[in-house]
Amino acid sequence: MSRQIELGKVRNIGIMAHIDAGKTTLTERILYYTGVSHKIGEVHDGKAQMDWMKQEQERGITITSAATTCFWNKHRINIIDTPGHVDFTVEVERSLRILDGSVALFCAVGGVEPQSETVWRQSDKYNVPKIAFINKMDRPGADFFGVIKNIEVDLGANVIPLQVPIGAEENFRGIIDLIEMKAYIYDDESLGKNFHIEDIPDDYSDIAKKYHHIMVEKAVELDDRLMERYLEDEEKIAKEELIAAIRLGTVKNLIVPALCGSAFRNKGVQRLLDAVTLYLPSPLDQPLVEGKDPKDPEKSLVRKVDDNAPFSGLAFKVQTDPHMGKLVYFRVYSGSLSAGSYIYNVTKDKKERVGRILQMHANERENRPQIYAGDIAAAIGLDHTVTGDTLADENHPVLLEAIEFPAPVLSISVHPESRADQDKISKALMKLSEEDPTFTVHTDEETEETIISGMGELHLEIIVDRMKHEFNVQALVGRPKVAYKETILSTVKQEYKHIKQTGGRGQYGHVVLHLSPALAGSGFEFENSIVGGRIPKEYIPAVEKGVILAMQKGVMAGFPVVDVKVELLDGSYHDVDSSELAFKLAAAECFKKAFLKAAPVLLEPQMSIEVVTPDEYVGAIVGNICSRRGKVLGIDTKANQQIISAEAPLSEMFGYATALRSLSSGRATYSMHFERYVEVPSVIADAVIEERKTSKK
């Protein structure tokens, strides 16, 4: 069976934006116009098709990225709907990794908001070409040209408007297409579904000419041949040549075409779909796919984006489906894959059988017998595969670059309300941690509590909510706890002998360790400087294991130790009494003694905060941040709003959403994400250590 749509007509796109910019509404409109859905769902009714999880419908936010396929102008468009909330940054990150292009959505009133800036930077990291769509042109305060300037200044983008709006706020009635130089007027009776094309109104003639000239000027800069013709006569450049030049610049990520509309009023959505097919790249426009040889990580391998090349793909999302079990979403980079065939998970070194292949439409699905290069689909039957794993042809394995995820910074304890829930809770948590790499589960050995960790309060709140509704598990939840860490500030040399004489064989291990601080974020480094066989080679790994064990359990207060370099300088052994266990115990004890002498300190997660507020609340909000051990880094003005940038420790930010609501009468919004680990002031560190010791008794 051959592919349905040729590769050059496939578009894998994401829609990325700040929370509440209208992302899901826009996706709903796209599904409506492309015939996937026959009625329009609204986010505020809880009927949006892409937001199918109960929590999404209740909260009106998109949590998981759902993959949907639709068709427009004989093109197949695979859309990944991504969340705008910073707690779900992992969803954005993993979606961008497998996209070819993106629609960056901006609110015509809010412009470049904190989270739209974050996702923009994430998309630049993966070099994803973008089209900007300025939405909500019908809202009071809408300012198309102001937002264009915002994008240029705040995001450093080379924006090229392809349209200008006709009217704004309640008078927004259409757009001027600067390539066609025609006006598209939307008919309000049909909710904007019908439109008619007419000549540009006289009062818009000057602005249309001005921006047409800017557009042509920016487009010809990308093509020397066109530039020469432009210098002779601007009118000589044909419409098709302009489109080709803009497409080339977009694909190379040199320019960002900008369009406008109102998704809620159905204005401008069809033209956006046209722009997606005209300007965003197909899988063929991407460079060759690079990976490593799993047998020799130094050796690079490439895969051609071609149906006949050996199969390679990347799993970018795992979802638990109540009826079908585990769904693994993956992007095919090369080759083709049939349902019922075997595939090799290169990351896990395991062979897996692909039971069924599904083309997803939100939570509806269509069986596909085969999928091809450039496709995005979900598979059933891949038991060992998790997010970031490479899937490949067993005879031609290649290891693609995995997706990196941040470590969780906040923990809570959960335990079942009844004994009957005990089994259900561990199954539910296992499935949820498979889905989300930034969510981890472990058992505290001393208290025997189940501890779940995530990226923030909202993240963990939704995990607990999902346990309740999807898995019918009633759980009691403890107070949130910050993921503190321990480290040292000075260097120290320490010797320790582990000697135990019992009846029969004894234990003997003797080590001399040198501890020194490592660079922040570098973790742990172990160096063996033993010479002349003072400790036999076979015991060296046991020394490292002993140190790692002590680091995991912590020394001051039982928090993991980070950013330490340990050098094994010297030691001795006994022919009969030495063993791996003896050296492991010697190293662990030696490390603990050294650590306490090397100026140990506690580290805590420092969060980056951005608050958007009307003028009158700035003083109260700044005062509140300072009272939380925070420091304000700057205050900017944007579109009648003040943007406060600050940093504060996570431990002081619990319940901030409620506090901010009452300080600003519900008119301020904020976003917060993990920035780095910083030293805890000694007075607070003492209190944390004391509390930790008390809780363990």
N, C-alpha and C positions, 0 to 999 in steps of 0.2 A: 504494500500500500504506500502511495507516495504522499508527500505533504499537501495540505489543502491550500496553503497560501505560500507564495514564494518568499524566501528569506528576506529579500530587500523590502518587502511590504509588511514586515513584523516590527512592532514598536513595543518595547518593554519600558513602561514609564511608571514613575511614582508621583504622588501628589503630596507635596510637603509644605508645611506652614506652621504658624503659631496656633495654639489652641484657640478655637472659636473664629478662625478666619473664614470658615465656611467650606472646609475641605470635603467633609462627607456629603454636604448638600451638593457640591459641584459633582462629586462622583455619582450621586443619585441622578442628576440631570443627564450626565453622560450616558448612563445605563438606559435612561428613558429615550434619549434621542437615537441611540444606536439599536433600539428595539429589544434590548435584553429584558427590560421590565416594562410592563404595559401601563403601570400607573406610577406616579411620582411619590416616593416615600419622603417624609419629613423628619429631620432629627428631633425637632421639638415635640413631635407626636410620639416619638419612640418607635417610628415605623421605617427608619432608614434601612435599606437592604444590606448595606455593607456592615452596619453595626448590628450584628445578629446576636452577640453575647448579651445576656440579661443585664450585666453590669453596664454595658455600653448604652443600652436603651434607657436605663434608669438615670445615668449620669450625663447622657448627651455628649459623651466623649468617645473617641475611638481608642481602644486599648491595643487590640491586636491588629496586625496588618493583614487584611484579607486580600487575596489575589483574585482578580476577575478578568474575564476575557470578553471583548466586544469587537464589532466590525464597523469600519467607517471608510467610505471611499475605496472599497476593495482592499483595505489594510486590516490586519489583525492587531488590535491594541490590547496588550496585557497590562492591566492597571494594578499597582500595589498601593493600597490605601494605608497610609502610615499615621501613627498617632502624633499629636502636637505636644503632648504633655511630657515634661522633662523626665519624669519617673520612668517613662517607657522609652527612653533614649535607645535602648538595645533594639527595639523594634525598627526605629528609623535607621540605625546603623546597619542592621543586617539587610534591610530592604535596599539601601543605597548600594551596598556591595554588589548586588546582582542586577541592578538597573542599567539601562543604556542611556536613559534621559529622564528628565523630571520637569513637572510643572510646579513652579514655586508660586504659591498663592499668597497674596497680600491683601489685607483689608484696606479699602480706600480711605478709611478714617484713621486706623491705627498705624498704617505704614509698616516699617520694619520694626517688629516687636522682638523682645528678647529671645523667644524660642525660635522665631523664623531666622534669626541670626545664627543660632546654634546649628539648626539643620542645614543652613546654607554652607557654613564652614565644614560640616560633616560631608556634604556633597562635593565640596572642593577637594577634600582629602581623597575621595574616590574618583575625582575628575569627571563628575557627571554633568553633561551639558544641560542647560536649563532654558525654559521659556517662563517669563513672568506673567501672571494673570492677576490684574488688579480688580478684586471682587468688591461687592457691596457698594457699587457706584451710586445706588439709589438711597444710601443712608445719609442722614444729616451730617455735614462736616466732611463729606467725600471730597478728595482732592487728588485727582489723577497725577498732575504734574508734580505736586509735592511729594507723592510716593515715589515717582521716578527719580527725583533728586535724592530722596532718602536712600534708595537702593544703590545709587551711584556713590554717595558719600559714605554711608555706613557699611556697605558690603564691598565697595571697591569694584563694582561690576560695570562693564561697558554696555549700557542699556541702549537698545535701538527700538523706539516705539514704532509699531507697525499700524497702530490705530490711535485715534484721539476720540474722546467721548463727545457726544452731542448732549449738552445739558449735564446736570449733576443733581444729586440729592433727589427730591421728588420729581424734578424736571428731567431726569435722565431718560432719554427715549431712544437712543441708538448710538452707533459708532460710525466714524469715517475710516474706511479702509484706505491706508496711505499708498498701497501698491496699486489697487484698482482706481483710486481717487474717486470713490463712490460712497454715498451715505447709505447705511443699513438702518432703516427705521423699524423698530419693533412694535408690534400691535398689542396693546395692553389687554384687549378683550380676550385674546387667545393665550394670555399669560406669557406673551413673548415668543410663543412657539412659532407663530407666523411673522414674517417680516417682509418688507418690500425694499427694493433698491431704487434709489433716486439720485439726482444730482446733488452735489454738496450745497447746503443752504448758503445763501450769500453772506450771512453774518459769520459763517465758519470758514469762508474761502481763504482768508489771510493765514489763519492758524494752520489750516490743512496744507497750504503751500509751504509754510515755514517748516513744518515737521516732515513733509515729504522730502524737502531739500536735505534736512538733517539725516533722514533715513538713507537717502541715496548716497550721500557723502560718506556715511559710516560703512555702507555696504561695499562701495567701490574701493575703499581702503584695503579690502581683503583680497583684491584681485588686480594685479598690475595692468592686465590687458583692458579691463573695464575702466581703470583709472585714466588711462590715455584717452579713451573715447569720451569719458566724462569731462575731461579738460577741454576737449574740442566742443562738445555739445551735450548738456545733461539729458536733453530729450531723446538722444540717439539710443539710450540704454533701454532695451526691451524688458517687459515685465518678467519674462522667464529667466532672463539673465540676473535680474535683481534677486529673484527667489533662489536661484542656484548659489549666488554669492552669500546670501544671508544663511542658507542651509550650511554651506561650507564653514562659515564663521562660527555658527552655533555648534556644529559637530566638533570643531576643534576647541570649543570652549573659549573662544575669543570674544564673543558677543552674547548678549541675552536679549532676544526679541521680547517686546512687551505688548500685551493686549489688555483689554478691560471689559467689564461687564457686570452683571448681577446674576449669579447662579440662581438665587432664590426666585428672581423674577424671570428666569429663563432667557436672559439677554446676553448674547455674546458667546454662548456655550458651543454652538455649531461652528463658529469661526475659530474657536480654540481647538476643536477637534481637527479642523482643516490644518491649523498650524502644527499640531502634533504630527500629522502625516507628512507635512511639507518640510519641516525643519529639524525635528528630532531624529537622532541616528537610528538606523536599523542595526541588528547584530553584525551585519557585514561591514559597517563603518567602524567597528571596534578594532583595536590592534589585536594581533595574534594573542591567544590566551597563553599566559606563561605559568609554568609550574615547576616543581622539582621532581627528580627521579627518586622514588621512595627508597630505592636500594643504595643510592649515592646522593645525599642531600646537597653536595657541592655542584652537582650536574643539573643544568636547567633543561627543561623540555618545553616545546611549544605545541599548541594544538590549533589547527586551522578551523575557523567557523564554517563547517561543511558537514552535510548529512552523511557523507561517505567516510569521514575521518573516524578514528577510534573514539568511542563514547567517553565523554568526561562531563561531570556536572558537580554542582555544589549545593548541599542541603542548607537552606537558609532559615528554615522554620519548622518546628515540630508542634503539632496541635493534637490534643486529645478530643476525639469525636465520640459522643455518647453511644452512637450506633455502630460506627465503623472501627473504633479503637484508635490506633496511632496513625496520624497522617503526617507524612514528611513532604514538605514543599521543597522543590529543588529547581534550579535553573540549569538547562542543558547548554553547555558551551560548544560541544562538538559531537558529531555522530548522531545516532538515533537509538531509541530504546523501545522494546516491545513489552507489553504486559505479559506476565507469565515467565519472563526470562530471568537469568541470574545476573547479578551485578556484583562488583567488588568494591567494598568500602575500604579505600586506601588508608584512611586515617586510623581505622580500627584493625586493619589487616583481617577482615572477615568477608566471607562470601554471603550475599543475601539474595533472597528471591523476591522479585517485584510481583506482588499478587495482582494488583490492579493499578491502572494509571488514570487519574481523574483530572479533568479540566475544571477549575473551580470558578463558580460565580457566587461570591460571598459564601453563603452556606448551602447553596444548591450545587450539584455536581453532575458532570457528564463523563461517561466512560470513554476513554480513548484507547484504541488498540495499540497505537504507536505514537511516540512524540519525537521531535527532531531538534536539530541545532537551533538555538535562539528561543525555544519554547520554555514556558514556566508551567509546572504542573505539580500535582501531589501524588504520592505513591502510598499504597497500603502494603504492609508486609515487611517493611524495613525495621526489624526489631532492634538492631544494634546502632542505628544511625541517629545522630543528634545534630543540632545546629552547628554549622561550620565544617562538617565532614565532607571529604571529597569522595565522589562516586565515580568509578571508571571501569573500562573494559579490563577484565582480569589479565588478558595477554598484553595489554598496553597501559600499565598503571602510570598515573601522573598524580602528584600531590599539589593541589591548588592552594593559594594563600588563604589561610583560615581567617575567620573574623575574630578580632580581639574585643573582649568585653571587659568593662571596669569591674573591680571587686566590690561586693556589697558593703554598705557602711552602717546599716541599721539592723538590729535583731530584736525579735520578740519570742517569748516562749509560748508554745501552744500545747495544750493537753486535752484529751477527749473528755466530754462531760460524763460519759458512761463507759463501762468496760466494753460494751458492744461496739462503740466507736473506735476502739483502739486499733483494730486491724484496718478499718476503713481510712483512718487518718494517715497511716503510713503509705497506703496505696495512693491516696489522693496527693500527698506531698511528693511522692516519687514521680507521678505523672506531671505535676505542675513544674517540678524542677527540670524535667526533661524538656518541657516547652520553653523555659526561660532561663538562659545561662546566667543572668544576673541575680537569680533567686537560688539560694542554697539551703540545704537542710542538714543539721547534724545533731547528735545527742551529746549533751554535756555529761561526761563520765561521772563527775562527782555528784551532781544533783539528779542525774538521770532524766533531765527535762529535754524535750524536743525543741530545738532552737531553729527558727527560720530567719533568714537574713535577706535583705533586699536593698533597693536604691533610695528608699524614702518612705515616709508615713503612708502616702497614698498607695504606693506599690504594695506594701504589706497588707493594707486595708482591703485592697481588691483581691489579693491572694486568699485571705480569710473568708471574704465574701463568696469567692468562687468555690471554696471548700464546702461552704454551707449549701449553696444552690445547685452546683453541678454534681457534687459527690455526696450530698446529704449527710455531711459530717458536722455535728455540733461540737465546737471547740471553745475552751476557755482560753483567753488570751492574756498574757502578762504585759507589764509595762514595757514600752520600747527601750532597748538598750543600745548604746553606741558601741561600735566596733573599735575599742581602744587598741593600741599596740604599744610595745615596749622597745626601747633602743638604748644605746649608750652614747656618751659624748667624749669619753677619753679612752686611751689605750692602757692595757694592763697585761702583765705576764703572770701566769698562775700554774702551779704544779699540784698534782693530786695523785695519790696512790690508793688504789682500791685493793685492800688485802683482806681476805676472809679465810680463816682456818676453821674447818669443821672436821669431824671424823672423816677420813678418806681424803679425796682430792679437794684442794683449796681453790681460791680465786685470786688472781694477781693481774692487775692492769695498772700501768704507770704512764701518765701523760704530762707534757708541759705544753700549755696552749698560750697563744698570744691573741688577744682580742683587740680589734680597733673598729671605729665607726666606718661604715661604708657610705657611699653616696645615697642621698634620699631617693627612695623608690627602687634601689638596686637589689633589695632583698637580702640574700645570704651568699657569701662566698667562702669556700673552704680551700685552703692551700696546704699541701703536704710538703714539709721541708725536712723530713727525716732523712738522715744520711747514714751510711755504713750499717744498715740493718738494725738500728737501735730498737725499732719495732718491726717485726716481720710484715711484709707486704699484705699478707692475707688479713691482718687485723686493722689496716688503715680504714677500709670502708666501715668497719664497726665503730671506729672513733667518730667518723662523720655522722653516722646514724645516731649515735649517742648525743651529739651536739644538736642535731635536728630535733630529736625527741624533747630535749630540754627547751629548745626555742619554741616548739609548738605549745608546750604546757606553760610557758612563761615563767619568770623568776620573781618579779616584784609582786604581781597581783594575779598571775595566771592568764595574762593577755599574751598573744603571740609576739615573739621577738622578731624585729625586722632590721634590715640595713646594718648588718654586722659582718665584719670579715674575721674569720677564725683561721689562725695558722698553727699547724701542729709542728712544734719546734723540736721536741725531744721526748724521751720516755725510756722505759725498759720493760723487759718481759721475763717470764719464768718458763723454763722448758716444759714443766709439768702442769703448773697451776694456771698459766695464761690461757684465755679463751676469748672468743668474740664477745660473749656476754660480759666478761670482766672488763674488756676495753670499752664497751658501750657504756657500762655503768660509770667507769672512771671518767670518761669524756663528759658525760652528762653532769656529774658532780663538779668536775673541774670548771665547766662552763658556768654553772650557777654561781660558784664562789667568785670567779673572775668578773662576771656580769655585775654583781653587787658592788665591786670595787671600782668599776669603770664609769662612774657618774651616770647611773641609770636614770632614764626619764620616761614619762608616759607621753604617747602621741595621741592626738584626737583628730577626727575628720573635720577639716575646715570647709565650709560651704560658700559658694559664690551665690549672691542673692541679687536679684534685680526687681525693684518695686516700681510699678507705674501708677502714679496717683495724681489727682487734681491738686493744684497749688495749696489749698487751705489745709491739707493734712500733712504736708511735708515735715513740719516741726515735730508733731507727735510721733510720726513714723520713725524719723531719725533718732529721736529720744529713746524710743522703744528698742531700736536695733542696738544702740549703745548700751542700754541696760542689759542686753543679752550678750555682753562681752564682744559685741560686733564693732567693726570700724567701717565708716562710710568712705568709699574711695572717690566718689564724685556724684554730682547731680547735674543732669542735662535736661534741657527743655525740648519737647517735641510735640507738635500739634496740640497746644494747650494743656499738655500733661507734663509732669515732672518725672524723670526716670532716675531713681536712686540706685547707684551701684554700691554694693557693700559686701563684706565678708563677715562670717560669724561661725562659731563652733556649732556643729550639729547638735551637741548635747543641750544647747540653750534654745534650739529652734523648735522644740516640740510644741504643738498646738499653735504654731504661728498663723496658720490660715484663719483660725477663729479670732485671734488677737487683732490681726490686720483688718478683718471684717468690721470689728467693733470700733477700731480707731478711725476708720474711713467711711463709716456708714455703708459699708459694702461696696464702695466705689473704687477701691484700689485693687490691683491684681499683682501677683508676684510669681517669679519662677526661681527655682533654687537647684543647684547641682553641685556635686562633690568637686572640690578643687584640688586639695592636697592634704597631707597629714602635717600637723604642726605640734610643737611642744605644749603640753598642758602646764599652766602656771602651778608652782609647787603647792600652794595652799589647796587648790582644787584637786590636784593629783593625790594629795594625802587623803582627802575626803573620799575620792573614788576608790583608792586602795582599801581604806577602812570599810567602806560599804561592801566591797567585793568580798573581803574576809568574813564579814558578818553574814552575808548571804550564803557563804559556803559552809557555815557551821551547822 
